[in-house]
């Protein structure tokens, strides 16, 4: 053992690099597969939290709230209704700020909303009307309008080259959001 130098031989280093390369070739494709649906799952989490925050705020304040989607800027925001002061005036809306939840977020660019059913009517696809914003209400009694949002995820492309279809459905009684992996209809 005299005359040996401490350290790694070239062969040991090559073997370690080979093992790391094999592990990387298995893990990296799996990470890329997960990344395809990351924004969709994040959207479900953010929208679900926003709807639940609005539901809690409506119950606590006994005021009408709405979840507002600005389709032009892709902003989703929780707002509360301010009653008009005089007759003939329309109600106004103001953003809600809650310390424990996000009450505004931006839709990812890869997500495209195709249909927005509110109470069985598609608010986006009205003949002759260009819709720039859409919303649904949360009433003070704790009920949410029936809502189905059908959308496409441009980050998740199938082998035929088409974007992944999914639906978000709001339970009107519990304000819970469910994700379905295909378009839904009422």
MOURSUL-V144823 format. One record per helix or strand of 3 or more residues. SS is the DSSP state (helix for helix, strand for strand). FROM is the first residue (numbers start at 1). LEN is the number of residues. If there is no record, write none. Layout:
ss=SS from=FROM len=LEN
ss=SS from=FROM len=LEN
//
This chain:
ss=helix from=10 len=27
ss=helix from=38 len=24
ss=strand from=65 len=6
ss=strand from=75 len=8
ss=strand from=92 len=4
ss=strand from=104 len=3
ss=strand from=111 len=8
ss=strand from=133 len=6
ss=strand from=147 len=11
ss=strand from=163 len=8
ss=strand from=177 len=4
//
